[in-house]
Amino acid sequence: MLTKQDILNDVLGKFADLSANDINISLPYWRSRKIEKSDFFNMQNFVCTDLALITKGIFRIYYVHPETQEEKNIYFFSERQFLVSFRSFINQYPCAYFIQAMDDAEIISISYHDLQYLYTTPTGWQRFGRLIAELFFNLSQARAEAFQFNTAEERYLQMLAQHPNIINRIPAYHISSYLGIKNPSLTRIKKRLARQNP
């Protein structure tokens, strides 16, 4: 079974080329945590105080329409991905979204203040900070552009590339919400793709 240090060495080494020493310095600041299905990593109107690395499970980031109370899924995050409400985290002001576990999940997280301290050390952590900012900027840009330039089917295929097996792990209506379509449209996309790839 992989330890917290094993996972951090693997993911952080690949993501930001952090050395074993860089990661060892950070170890006291990372906390392991289990989050049960339907529980929250962060809630709307609360400051997102932690950056997490998902070791097990899928999370959704969603908002609730103030008039209709309809939930709109914006992002999914799954194993070996970072989880955070980035604007809330970097500015330390209340989050506009809910971040919820879609199955029993496990994370390793670090607080805003501890990460800020690591940025001041003579290590590779400043590079990590730049790369994590670029990552979430790119995610945000790609999400906006997907609705401008891609069909629902293309968005569906992009989702599968980012989160393999997600369709077997969460209800279809959550996927439809994420894609901005209704369930019958999702069913048609699945059938069309199944015919193309028998």
N, C-alpha and C positions, 0 to 999 in steps of 0.2 A: 504493500500500500504506500502510495506516495505521501511524503510528509509536506508540511507547509513550505519548508525550505526547498524541497525538490521542485515543487510546482512553481515557486517564485523564481528559482534559478532558471527553469526552462522558459517560462513565459517572459519574464523581464529581460533575460539574456537575449532572447530572440527579438523582442520588441524594441529595446533601446540599447542593446549591446552593453548592458550593465555587467560589470565584473563580479566575481564571487565576493570580493571585498565590499563592493557597493551594496550588494544584497545583504551581506552579513551585517553591515551597519544598520540596515533598515529593519532587520528581523524583530527587534523588540517592539516596533510600532505597528506591525501587522497583527490583526486579531481574526481568529477563525470564528465563524458564526453560522448557525443553522437557521433557516427561515422556512417556516411551514407553508404549504400551499395556501394561497389567498392572503397571506400576511404581507406586510409592506416593508420594503427597504427604505422608502421615503414617501411622505404624503404631501398632497397639495397644501400650500401655505406654510410648510415647514422648511427650514433651511436644510439643504443637503450637506451634511457635515462630513461624509465619508466618500472615498473612492474605493470601489470594490473590484475584485477579480472573481469571476464566477468559476467555481470548481465543480458544481453540479446544479443542474436545473435551467429553467427558462424564466426570464422576467419580461414583463411588458411595461412600457411607459405609455400612459394614456391620460387624456383629460376628459372632463365631463362638461358637455355643452351647458352653459348656464341657463338656457331657456328650456331646452328639450330634455335635459338630464341624460342625453345619450352619451355613451362612452365611445371615445375615438382612440383607437390604438395608433401610436405614432412610431414606436420602435419596439423591436424584440432584441433581447440580449441573451446569449446562451454560453455554454461552457467555453472556458479559456478566453472570454471577452471581458473587457472592462465595463463596469456599470456605474453610472453617475448621472445626476442631472447637472450638466456641466456649467451652465450659466449660474445656477444657484450655488454650486460648489465654489467657483472661482470668485464670485462676488459676495458670497455669504449673505444672500438675501433669499426670501421665501421662494420655494419652488412652485412653478405653475402646474405641475403634473403630479400624478401618482406613479409610483414604481412598485409593482406587485409581483410576487412569485406566482408562477402558473403551475408549479408542482413543488414538491418538497425540494428545497435548494440548500446549497452550502456556498459560502463566500469567504474570501479573505479580504479584509478591508483595512484601510489606513485613514486616519482623520486628516482634515484640512490642515490643522495646525502642525501635526507631525510631518506631513509632506512638505509644508513650507519650511520647516527646520531642515529637512534633508536637502532642499534646494540651496541652502546656505553652506553646505559642507563641500569640501574640495573633492568631489566624486562625480560620477556620471549622472547624478540625479537631476541636474539642470537640463541635461539633454532629454531625460525622461519627461520632464515637465513640458518641454517644447513639443515633443512627439505626441504626448497625450492631447495637447491643445490642437495640434494639426489633425489628429485622428478624429476628434469630435467635431471639428470644423468640417472636415471632409464628409463625415456621416450626415451632418445637417445639410450640407450643400447637395449631396447625392440624393437625399430624401426629397428635397424640394425639386430637384431636376427630374427625378423619376416621375413625378406627377405632371411635369411640364412636357416631357419629351417621350415617355415610355407608355406603352399600352399596359392594361391590367395584367395581361399574360406575361409581358416582359418583367413587370414588377414581381409577379409571382415567381418567375424563374430566378430573379435576383435574390429573393427571399430564401429560396431553397439552397442557393449557393452559399449564402451566409449562415443558414441554420439548417443543416442536413437533418432529415427525419422530423422536422417540426410538425408536419401535417399529421404524423402519427402520435404526437404528444400533447396537442392542445385542440380545443374545439374549433370547428370550421368557422363559426361566426366571429371568432377573434381574428382569424386570418382574413376574412372578408372585410372586417373593419380596418385592418392594417392596409389592405389593398385599395380601400375606398370604393368597394363594390358590395353588392348584395349576395347572399348565399347562392341563389340560382346561377348567377354569373360565374361564381367560383366553381360550381359543379360543371358548367359548360367548359371552362378552361381545363379542368382536370380530364374531362372526357376527350377533348380535342388533343391534348398532349398524349393521352394514353393511346389514341389511334395513330399518332405520329411515331410513337416509340413502343410498339407492341412487345 
